[in-house]
C-alpha cells in the first residue's frame, strides 16, 4: 500500500481538482487502427487434444531474435526490451496452452519461440526525393522555352523557313528530362524492391501476389495494401522451432510463424502491444489462410476517486 506524504497548503483544492484534470486528458485512442496478422503453421505441426477437447500443453522457451530500429528516436518502442516483449506474448501463449519452462531446461522444452520486433521504414515520401524534384524542375524549366514557330503557310512556300532560336535550349532541357526520368525509374525499382522486402517481413506478400493483375476492386485493394507497406509500421514476429531438432541435430525445423503489425504514425507501440498480441494469440500455431486485418480496441485509463491513506510524518 502506498502512503501519500503531507500536502502543502491548499492540498484540499488540489485533491478536488485532480480527478477533473485527469478526466480532461485525452484517451489512449487505438480504435480505427488495423492490426495486420499473418500466421502459417507447418503441415507437420498438429496440436494434440486432451479428452475434454482442450489443447494439450506444449512447453516452450522464448528466444531473443532481435529488433529492427525505425525512426532516429521513438520512445514508444525504443524503451522496450526483450523482457517487455516476452511479458506481452506470454499471456496469449498461455491462453493457447503453451507452457513456459521456468528453469529453461532443454530436456523439458518442446519448442523455441524466437521473438523479433521493430519498425519498418516505408517509402511514403518517395515523391519528395531528389530525383522526383529534379524531374519536376526539369519539366518546369522546359515549359519556359517558347514552342517552335509554325511551318510556313501554303502561300509562303517559297519563303525561307522561320528561324527557331531555341533549338539548343529545347534539346538541353529534353536531355535533362530524360536523365531525371531515368533516375526516377531507378528509384521506383528500388522502392518496389523495398516494398517486397517489407511485404515478406510482415506477411503481405502472398496477399499481394493473389491480387496481382486484378482490376476494379482487386486493384484498389492491392493499392491499399501497398500504401500500408509504404508507411512506417510497428511489427512483432514470432517463429516457433522444434527445439529437439535444433538442439540435438542443428536443424532449423520451423513449426509455425505469426506476423503482426500496425501503422506507426499516431500509434503508441507500448500501449498497442498488449492488444496486438491478444488479437494474434489465437493464431499461435494455426493458419490465418491469408492476411487478417482486425481493428484495435479503444484503450482508455480509468481514474477512480482520490483517497488519502494517511499522513507520513516528516523525517
C-alpha positions as a Markdown table, in Angstrom:
| # | Residue | x | y | z |
|---|---|---|---|---|
| 1 | Unk | 0.0 | 0.0 | 0.0 |
| 2 | Unk | 1.3 | 3.4 | -0.9 |
| 3 | Unk | 1.2 | 6.3 | 1.6 |
| 4 | Unk | 0.6 | 9.8 | 0.5 |
| 5 | Unk | 3.1 | 12.3 | 2.0 |
| 6 | Unk | 1.8 | 15.5 | 3.6 |
| 7 | Unk | 0.4 | 18.0 | 1.1 |
| 8 | Unk | 1.3 | 21.7 | 1.2 |
| 9 | Unk | -1.2 | 24.4 | 1.9 |
| 10 | Unk | -4.2 | 24.3 | -0.4 |
| 11 | Unk | -3.9 | 20.5 | -0.8 |
| 12 | Unk | -7.7 | 20.1 | -0.5 |
| 13 | Unk | -8.3 | 22.2 | -3.6 |
| 14 | Unk | -5.6 | 20.2 | -5.4 |
| 15 | Unk | -7.2 | 16.9 | -4.4 |
| 16 | Unk | -10.6 | 18.1 | -5.7 |
| 17 | Unk | -9.1 | 19.4 | -9.0 |
| 18 | Unk | -7.0 | 16.2 | -9.7 |
| 19 | Unk | -9.8 | 14.0 | -10.9 |
| 20 | Unk | -11.1 | 16.8 | -13.1 |
| 21 | Unk | -7.7 | 17.3 | -14.6 |
| 22 | Unk | -7.2 | 13.6 | -15.3 |
| 23 | Unk | -10.6 | 13.3 | -16.8 |
| 24 | Unk | -9.7 | 16.0 | -19.3 |
| 25 | Unk | -6.6 | 14.1 | -20.5 |
| 26 | Unk | -7.1 | 12.5 | -24.0 |
| 27 | Unk | -7.9 | 8.9 | -24.2 |
| 28 | Unk | -5.3 | 6.5 | -25.5 |
| 29 | Unk | -7.2 | 6.0 | -28.7 |
| 30 | Unk | -6.4 | 2.8 | -30.7 |
| 31 | Unk | -9.8 | 2.3 | -32.3 |
| 32 | Unk | -9.6 | 2.5 | -36.1 |
| 33 | Unk | -6.1 | 1.3 | -36.4 |
| 34 | Unk | -5.8 | -2.1 | -38.0 |
| 35 | Unk | -3.6 | -4.9 | -36.8 |
| 36 | Unk | -2.4 | -6.9 | -39.8 |
| 37 | Unk | -1.9 | -10.6 | -38.9 |
| 38 | Unk | -0.5 | -13.4 | -41.0 |
| 39 | Unk | 0.1 | -16.8 | -39.5 |
| 40 | Unk | 1.2 | -20.1 | -41.0 |
| 41 | Unk | 1.8 | -23.5 | -39.5 |
| 42 | Unk | 3.8 | -26.4 | -40.9 |
| 43 | Unk | 1.6 | -29.3 | -42.1 |
| 44 | Unk | 3.5 | -31.5 | -39.7 |
| 45 | Unk | 2.7 | -29.4 | -36.6 |
| 46 | Unk | -0.5 | -30.8 | -35.1 |
| 47 | Unk | -1.6 | -29.9 | -31.6 |
| 48 | Unk | -2.8 | -32.9 | -29.6 |
| 49 | Unk | -6.0 | -32.6 | -27.6 |
| 50 | Unk | -7.0 | -33.7 | -24.2 |
| 51 | Unk | -10.1 | -35.9 | -23.5 |
| 52 | Unk | -12.1 | -32.8 | -22.8 |
| 53 | Unk | -11.3 | -31.4 | -26.2 |
| 54 | Unk | -8.8 | -28.7 | -25.0 |
| 55 | Unk | -5.4 | -28.3 | -26.5 |
| 56 | Unk | -2.7 | -30.4 | -24.8 |
| 57 | Unk | 0.1 | -28.3 | -23.2 |
| 58 | Unk | 3.3 | -27.7 | -25.1 |
| 59 | Unk | 6.3 | -26.5 | -23.3 |
| 60 | Unk | 8.3 | -23.6 | -24.8 |
| 61 | Unk | 11.2 | -21.3 | -24.2 |
| 62 | Unk | 11.4 | -17.7 | -25.6 |
| 63 | Unk | 14.5 | -16.6 | -27.5 |
| 64 | Unk | 15.5 | -13.0 | -28.4 |
| 65 | Unk | 15.6 | -12.7 | -32.2 |
| 66 | Unk | 16.5 | -9.0 | -32.2 |
| 67 | Unk | 15.0 | -5.7 | -33.2 |
| 68 | Unk | 14.9 | -3.5 | -36.3 |
| 69 | Unk | 15.2 | 0.2 | -35.4 |
| 70 | Unk | 13.0 | 2.7 | -37.1 |
| 71 | Unk | 13.0 | 6.4 | -36.7 |
| 72 | Unk | 16.1 | 8.1 | -35.1 |
| 73 | Unk | 14.2 | 8.1 | -31.7 |
| 74 | Unk | 10.8 | 6.7 | -30.9 |
| 75 | Unk | 10.2 | 6.4 | -27.1 |
| 76 | Unk | 7.1 | 4.2 | -27.5 |
| 77 | Unk | 9.3 | 1.3 | -28.8 |
| 78 | Unk | 12.9 | 2.3 | -28.2 |
| 79 | Unk | 12.4 | 1.9 | -24.4 |
| 80 | Unk | 11.1 | -1.6 | -24.7 |
| 81 | Unk | 13.5 | -4.6 | -24.4 |
| 82 | Unk | 13.2 | -8.3 | -24.9 |
| 83 | Unk | 11.7 | -8.9 | -21.5 |
| 84 | Unk | 8.9 | -6.4 | -22.2 |
| 85 | Unk | 8.1 | -8.3 | -25.4 |
| 86 | Unk | 8.3 | -11.6 | -23.5 |
| 87 | Unk | 5.9 | -10.4 | -20.9 |
| 88 | Unk | 3.5 | -9.2 | -23.6 |
| 89 | Unk | 3.4 | -12.5 | -25.5 |
| 90 | Unk | 3.4 | -14.9 | -22.6 |
| 91 | Unk | -0.2 | -14.4 | -21.7 |
| 92 | Unk | -1.6 | -15.1 | -25.2 |
| 93 | Unk | 0.7 | -18.1 | -25.5 |
| 94 | Unk | -0.6 | -19.4 | -22.2 |
| 95 | Unk | -4.2 | -18.9 | -23.5 |
| 96 | Unk | -3.3 | -21.4 | -26.2 |
| 97 | Unk | -1.9 | -23.8 | -23.6 |
| 98 | Unk | 1.8 | -23.1 | -24.4 |
| 99 | Unk | 3.6 | -23.5 | -21.0 |
| 100 | Unk | 6.9 | -21.8 | -20.3 |
| 101 | Unk | 9.8 | -23.9 | -18.9 |
| 102 | Unk | 10.7 | -22.0 | -15.7 |
| 103 | Unk | 14.3 | -23.2 | -15.5 |
| 104 | Unk | 14.8 | -23.2 | -19.3 |
| 105 | Unk | 15.7 | -26.9 | -19.0 |
| 106 | Unk | 16.4 | -28.1 | -22.6 |
| 107 | Unk | 15.2 | -31.6 | -21.7 |
| 108 | Unk | 11.7 | -30.2 | -21.0 |
| 109 | Unk | 11.5 | -27.7 | -23.9 |
| 110 | Unk | 9.5 | -28.8 | -26.9 |
| 111 | Unk | 9.6 | -25.6 | -29.0 |
| 112 | Unk | 11.8 | -22.5 | -29.1 |
| 113 | Unk | 9.8 | -19.3 | -29.9 |
| 114 | Unk | 12.0 | -16.6 | -31.3 |
| 115 | Unk | 10.8 | -13.0 | -30.9 |
| 116 | Unk | 11.6 | -10.3 | -33.4 |
| 117 | Unk | 10.2 | -6.7 | -33.2 |
| 118 | Unk | 10.8 | -3.2 | -34.6 |
| 119 | Unk | 9.7 | -0.6 | -37.1 |
| 120 | Unk | 9.7 | -0.8 | -40.9 |
| 121 | Unk | 10.7 | 2.3 | -42.8 |
| 122 | Unk | 8.2 | 2.8 | -45.6 |
| 123 | Unk | 8.6 | 4.8 | -48.9 |
| 124 | Unk | 5.6 | 7.0 | -48.4 |
| 125 | Unk | 7.7 | 10.1 | -49.0 |
| 126 | Unk | 9.1 | 8.9 | -52.3 |
| 127 | Unk | 7.6 | 11.7 | -54.4 |
| 128 | Unk | 9.7 | 14.2 | -52.3 |
| 129 | Unk | 13.1 | 12.7 | -53.1 |
| 130 | Unk | 15.7 | 14.5 | -55.1 |
| 131 | Unk | 15.0 | 12.5 | -58.3 |
| 132 | Unk | 11.3 | 13.5 | -58.3 |
| 133 | Unk | 12.2 | 17.1 | -57.5 |
| 134 | Unk | 14.7 | 17.2 | -60.4 |
| 135 | Unk | 12.2 | 15.8 | -62.8 |
| 136 | Unk | 9.6 | 18.4 | -61.7 |
| 137 | Unk | 12.2 | 21.2 | -62.0 |
| 138 | Unk | 13.3 | 20.0 | -65.5 |
| 139 | Unk | 9.7 | 19.9 | -66.7 |
| 140 | Unk | 9.0 | 23.4 | -65.4 |
| 141 | Unk | 12.2 | 24.8 | -67.0 |
| 142 | Unk | 11.3 | 23.2 | -70.3 |
| 143 | Unk | 7.9 | 24.8 | -70.2 |
| 144 | Unk | 9.5 | 28.2 | -70.2 |
| 145 | Unk | 11.1 | 27.7 | -73.7 |
| 146 | Unk | 8.8 | 29.0 | -76.4 |
| 147 | Unk | 7.5 | 26.4 | -78.8 |
| 148 | Unk | 9.0 | 26.1 | -82.3 |
| 149 | Unk | 7.5 | 28.5 | -84.9 |
| 150 | Unk | 4.7 | 27.1 | -87.0 |
| 151 | Unk | 5.5 | 25.8 | -90.5 |
| 152 | Unk | 5.0 | 28.3 | -93.4 |
| 153 | Unk | 1.6 | 28.5 | -95.0 |
| 154 | Unk | 0.9 | 27.3 | -98.5 |
| 155 | Unk | 1.1 | 30.8 | -99.9 |
| 156 | Unk | 4.6 | 31.3 | -98.5 |
| 157 | Unk | 6.1 | 28.0 | -99.5 |
| 158 | Unk | 8.9 | 29.7 | -101.4 |
| 159 | Unk | 9.9 | 31.8 | -98.4 |
| 160 | Unk | 12.8 | 30.7 | -96.2 |
| 161 | Unk | 11.7 | 28.7 | -93.1 |
| 162 | Unk | 11.3 | 30.6 | -89.9 |
| 163 | Unk | 14.3 | 30.6 | -87.6 |
| 164 | Unk | 13.9 | 28.7 | -84.4 |
| 165 | Unk | 16.4 | 30.2 | -81.9 |
| 166 | Unk | 15.5 | 27.8 | -79.1 |
| 167 | Unk | 16.5 | 24.5 | -80.6 |
| 168 | Unk | 19.6 | 24.1 | -78.5 |
| 169 | Unk | 17.8 | 25.1 | -75.3 |
| 170 | Unk | 14.9 | 22.8 | -76.0 |
| 171 | Unk | 17.4 | 19.9 | -76.7 |
| 172 | Unk | 19.2 | 20.6 | -73.5 |
| 173 | Unk | 16.1 | 20.6 | -71.4 |
| 174 | Unk | 14.9 | 17.4 | -73.1 |
| 175 | Unk | 18.2 | 15.8 | -72.1 |
| 176 | Unk | 17.6 | 17.0 | -68.5 |
| 177 | Unk | 14.1 | 15.5 | -68.5 |
| 178 | Unk | 15.4 | 12.2 | -69.9 |
| 179 | Unk | 18.1 | 11.9 | -67.2 |
| 180 | Unk | 15.6 | 12.8 | -64.5 |
| 181 | Unk | 13.1 | 10.2 | -65.7 |
| 182 | Unk | 15.9 | 7.6 | -65.7 |
| 183 | Unk | 16.7 | 8.5 | -62.1 |
| 184 | Unk | 13.0 | 8.3 | -61.1 |
| 185 | Unk | 12.7 | 4.9 | -62.8 |
| 186 | Unk | 15.7 | 3.6 | -60.8 |
| 187 | Unk | 14.1 | 5.0 | -57.6 |
| 188 | Unk | 10.8 | 3.3 | -58.5 |
| 189 | Unk | 12.5 | 0.0 | -58.9 |
| 190 | Unk | 14.3 | 0.4 | -55.6 |
| 191 | Unk | 11.0 | 1.4 | -54.0 |
| 192 | Unk | 9.3 | -1.7 | -55.4 |
| 193 | Unk | 12.2 | -3.9 | -54.0 |
| 194 | Unk | 11.9 | -2.3 | -50.6 |
| 195 | Unk | 8.1 | -2.8 | -50.7 |
| 196 | Unk | 8.7 | -6.5 | -51.5 |
| 197 | Unk | 11.1 | -7.0 | -48.6 |
| 198 | Unk | 8.7 | -5.3 | -46.1 |
| 199 | Unk | 5.8 | -7.4 | -47.5 |
| 200 | Unk | 7.7 | -10.6 | -46.9 |
| 201 | Unk | 8.6 | -9.5 | -43.3 |
| 202 | Unk | 5.0 | -8.5 | -42.4 |
| 203 | Unk | 3.2 | -11.3 | -44.3 |
| 204 | Unk | 1.7 | -9.2 | -47.0 |
| 205 | Unk | 3.5 | -10.9 | -49.9 |
| 206 | Unk | 1.1 | -13.8 | -50.5 |
| 207 | Unk | -1.9 | -11.4 | -50.4 |
| 208 | Unk | -0.3 | -9.0 | -52.9 |
| 209 | Unk | 0.6 | -11.9 | -55.2 |
| 210 | Unk | -3.0 | -13.1 | -55.2 |
| 211 | Unk | -4.2 | -9.6 | -56.2 |
| 212 | Unk | -1.6 | -9.0 | -58.9 |
| 213 | Unk | -3.1 | -8.2 | -62.3 |
| 214 | Unk | -6.5 | -7.6 | -60.9 |
| 215 | Unk | -8.8 | -4.8 | -61.9 |
| 216 | Unk | -11.5 | -2.9 | -60.2 |
| 217 | Unk | -11.9 | -3.7 | -56.5 |
| 218 | Unk | -9.0 | -6.1 | -56.6 |
| 219 | Unk | -6.7 | -3.4 | -58.0 |
| 220 | Unk | -7.8 | -0.9 | -55.4 |
| 221 | Unk | -7.3 | -3.4 | -52.5 |
| 222 | Unk | -3.8 | -4.1 | -53.7 |
| 223 | Unk | -3.1 | -0.4 | -53.9 |
| 224 | Unk | -4.4 | 0.0 | -50.3 |
| 225 | Unk | -2.1 | -2.8 | -49.1 |
| 226 | Unk | 0.9 | -1.2 | -50.8 |
| 227 | Unk | 0.0 | 2.1 | -49.2 |
| 228 | Unk | 0.1 | 0.4 | -45.8 |
| 229 | Unk | 3.5 | -1.0 | -46.5 |
| 230 | Unk | 4.8 | 2.4 | -47.6 |
| 231 | Unk | 4.0 | 3.8 | -44.2 |
| 232 | Unk | 6.2 | 3.1 | -41.2 |
| 233 | Unk | 4.8 | 0.1 | -39.2 |
| 234 | Unk | 5.5 | -1.4 | -35.8 |
| 235 | Unk | 5.8 | -5.2 | -36.0 |
| 236 | Unk | 6.3 | -8.4 | -34.0 |
| 237 | Unk | 7.2 | -11.7 | -35.5 |
| 238 | Unk | 7.1 | -15.0 | -33.6 |
| 239 | Unk | 8.8 | -18.0 | -35.1 |
| 240 | Unk | 8.5 | -21.4 | -33.3 |
| 241 | Unk | 11.1 | -24.1 | -34.0 |
| 242 | Unk | 11.3 | -27.7 | -33.0 |
| 243 | Unk | 13.7 | -27.4 | -30.1 |
| 244 | Unk | 14.9 | -31.1 | -30.2 |
| 245 | Unk | 15.8 | -30.8 | -33.9 |
| 246 | Unk | 17.7 | -27.5 | -33.2 |
| 247 | Unk | 19.5 | -28.6 | -30.1 |
| 248 | Unk | 20.4 | -32.2 | -30.9 |
| 249 | Unk | 20.7 | -32.1 | -34.7 |
| 250 | Unk | 21.3 | -28.4 | -35.5 |
| 251 | Unk | 18.3 | -28.4 | -37.9 |
| 252 | Unk | 16.0 | -25.4 | -38.2 |
| 253 | Unk | 12.6 | -27.0 | -38.4 |
| 254 | Unk | 10.1 | -24.2 | -38.4 |
| 255 | Unk | 6.8 | -25.3 | -36.9 |
| 256 | Unk | 4.8 | -22.0 | -37.1 |
| 257 | Unk | 5.2 | -18.3 | -37.6 |
| 258 | Unk | 2.9 | -15.4 | -36.7 |
| 259 | Unk | 3.5 | -11.9 | -38.0 |
| 260 | Unk | 1.6 | -8.9 | -36.7 |
| 261 | Unk | 2.0 | -5.2 | -37.4 |
| 262 | Unk | 0.2 | -1.8 | -37.0 |
| 263 | Unk | 0.8 | 1.6 | -38.5 |
| 264 | Unk | 3.3 | 3.6 | -36.5 |
| 265 | Unk | 2.0 | 7.1 | -37.2 |
| 266 | Unk | -0.4 | 8.0 | -34.5 |
| 267 | Unk | 0.1 | 4.8 | -32.5 |
| 268 | Unk | 1.9 | 4.3 | -29.2 |
| 269 | Unk | 3.5 | 0.9 | -29.5 |
| 270 | Unk | 3.9 | 0.4 | -25.8 |
| 271 | Unk | 0.1 | 0.9 | -25.4 |
| 272 | Unk | -0.9 | -1.1 | -28.5 |
| 273 | Unk | 1.4 | -4.1 | -28.0 |
| 274 | Unk | -0.8 | -6.0 | -25.5 |
| 275 | Unk | -3.9 | -5.6 | -27.6 |
| 276 | Unk | -2.0 | -6.6 | -30.8 |
| 277 | Unk | -0.6 | -9.9 | -29.3 |
| 278 | Unk | -4.0 | -10.7 | -27.8 |
| 279 | Unk | -5.6 | -10.4 | -31.2 |
| 280 | Unk | -2.9 | -12.6 | -32.7 |
| 281 | Unk | -2.8 | -15.1 | -29.9 |
| 282 | Unk | -5.5 | -17.4 | -31.4 |
| 283 | Unk | -3.3 | -17.9 | -34.4 |
| 284 | Unk | -0.2 | -19.1 | -32.5 |
| 285 | Unk | 0.3 | -22.4 | -34.2 |
| 286 | Unk | -2.5 | -22.0 | -36.6 |
| 287 | Unk | -3.2 | -20.6 | -40.1 |
| 288 | Unk | -4.9 | -17.3 | -40.9 |
| 289 | Unk | -5.3 | -18.5 | -44.5 |
| 290 | Unk | -4.3 | -15.1 | -45.8 |
| 291 | Unk | -3.8 | -11.7 | -44.3 |
| 292 | Unk | -6.2 | -10.8 | -41.5 |
| 293 | Unk | -6.7 | -7.1 | -40.6 |
| 294 | Unk | -8.5 | -6.5 | -37.3 |
| 295 | Unk | -9.2 | -3.1 | -35.7 |
| 296 | Unk | -7.5 | -2.5 | -32.4 |
| 297 | Unk | -9.9 | -1.9 | -29.4 |
| 298 | Unk | -10.2 | 1.5 | -27.8 |
| 299 | Unk | -7.9 | 1.9 | -24.9 |
| 300 | Unk | -8.5 | 4.3 | -22.0 |
| 301 | Unk | -7.3 | 4.9 | -18.5 |
| 302 | Unk | -9.9 | 4.7 | -15.7 |
| 303 | Unk | -9.2 | 7.1 | -12.8 |
| 304 | Unk | -11.1 | 6.4 | -9.6 |
| 305 | Unk | -11.7 | 8.8 | -6.7 |
| 306 | Unk | -8.5 | 10.1 | -5.0 |
| 307 | Unk | -8.2 | 8.8 | -1.4 |
| 308 | Unk | -5.9 | 10.0 | 1.4 |
| 309 | Unk | -4.3 | 7.0 | 3.0 |
| 310 | Unk | -2.9 | 9.0 | 5.9 |
| 311 | Unk | 0.0 | 11.3 | 6.6 |
| 312 | Unk | 3.6 | 10.2 | 6.8 |
| 313 | Unk | 5.4 | 12.2 | 9.4 |
| 314 | Unk | 8.4 | 14.1 | 8.0 |
| 315 | Unk | 11.8 | 12.7 | 8.8 |
